Amino acid sequence: MNDPTDHPVELRDGMLVRLFFSDAVGPTARLELARRLAARHRAKGDQLAGVCQQLAADPSRPRMHQEVLRLGAEFHDFLARWYEGLAARLDEKEETR
């Protein structure tokens, strides 16, 4: 806990790698992938938010467990909104072609 060494932040997501290379598969597959990513993060965020509520009801639970879980829920919520926005931008771009 008292180690002052900073560690790099890592984000590993095979679907994000697919999105990175999705220019090769075409607009329809890219849009579907963005929608699937949004749905996946929305579902996980909702699940974690439910667990947060359960922990909040139990005052014997360590506080930081709940705070870190809240970070996860909010992180997934942010990603869901970002991917939803990406899907809307991709869909709009396709409609203008």
NORRA-V460532 format. One record per backbone hydrogen bond with DSSP energy under -0.5 kcal/mol. NH is the residue of the N-H (numbers start at 1). CO is the residue of the C=O. If there is no record, write none. Layout:
nh->NH co->CO
nh->NH co->CO
//
This chain:
nh->13 co->11
nh->17 co->13
nh->18 co->14
nh->19 co->15
nh->20 co->16
nh->21 co->17
nh->22 co->19
nh->24 co->21
nh->25 co->22
nh->26 co->22
nh->30 co->26
nh->31 co->27
nh->32 co->28
nh->33 co->29
nh->34 co->30
nh->35 co->31
nh->36 co->32
nh->37 co->33
nh->38 co->34
nh->39 co->35
nh->40 co->36
nh->41 co->37
nh->42 co->38
nh->43 co->39
nh->44 co->40
nh->45 co->41
nh->46 co->42
nh->47 co->43
nh->48 co->44
nh->49 co->45
nh->50 co->46
nh->51 co->47
nh->52 co->48
nh->53 co->49
nh->54 co->50
nh->55 co->51
nh->56 co->52
nh->57 co->53
nh->58 co->55
nh->59 co->57
nh->61 co->58
nh->65 co->62
nh->66 co->62
nh->67 co->63
nh->68 co->64
nh->69 co->65
nh->70 co->66
nh->71 co->67
nh->72 co->68
nh->73 co->69
nh->74 co->70
nh->75 co->71
nh->76 co->72
nh->77 co->73
nh->78 co->74
nh->79 co->75
nh->80 co->76
nh->81 co->77
nh->82 co->78
nh->83 co->79
nh->84 co->80
nh->85 co->81
nh->86 co->82
nh->87 co->83
nh->88 co->84
nh->89 co->85
nh->90 co->86
nh->91 co->87
nh->92 co->88
nh->93 co->89
nh->94 co->90
nh->95 co->91
nh->96 co->92
nh->97 co->94
//
